[in-house]
Amino acid sequence: MLRPGFTDPVHEAQGIFRAVLDALARPGTIQSIAAELDPPAPLTPELAAVALALTDGDTPVWFDPALAAAPDVAAYLRFHTGAPLTDDPARAAFALVREAGRCPPLAEFAQGTPAYPDTSTTLVLAFDAIEAGPGLRLAGPGIRGTADLAISPLPPSWPQDLRANHDGFPLGVDLILTAPGRLAGLPRSTVLGA
């Protein structure tokens, strides 16, 4: 049996959309979200909420291996959003990543073009925890001074991947980080400090 999506699709999607916009406009801030969904495992409620709010029939979605191995996840997303799936990260408008430590390098996703930087992939990743505090030191547009963001578990290659992602600005990917009840944004304009 297919699991339900949002109970109030318009208002719930608007709430998630607003939280994502705020997170990307103010990198390093943590947004609280009420993702009252029960999606098929291993899709988390937060990944599901962002996907239901942001994807549609015109946005190809790539799954990491953990999600791709669960046919119920693909059926859930297709039923609730109509989003087509792609096996090629470079063709994805969105990438859903359940196991951030196994995520391909950020450079393998669509980076956009000089004329259309907005055609890059937006990655939506699940973590165990996102907290304000020592971890990643962030600077750049939307951040007064610097911000510290602790992500657990932090993929070992991320510091260099995030720096390389910023170095290609205005090209590069944007990241939406999720954890139980929360999300944060790391747009390509964010500078990773020491």
Buried (B, 14 or more C-beta within 10 A) or exposed (E): EEBEBBEEEEEBBEBBEEBBEBBBEBBBBBBEBEBEBEBBEBBBBBBBBBBBBBBEEEBBBBBBEBBBEBEBBBEBBBEBBEBBBBEEBBEBBBBBBBBBEEBBEBBBBBBBEEEEBEEBBBBBBBBEEBBEEEBBBBBBEBBEEEBBBBBEEBBEEBBEBBEBBBEBBEBBBBBBBBBBBBBBBBBBBBBBBE
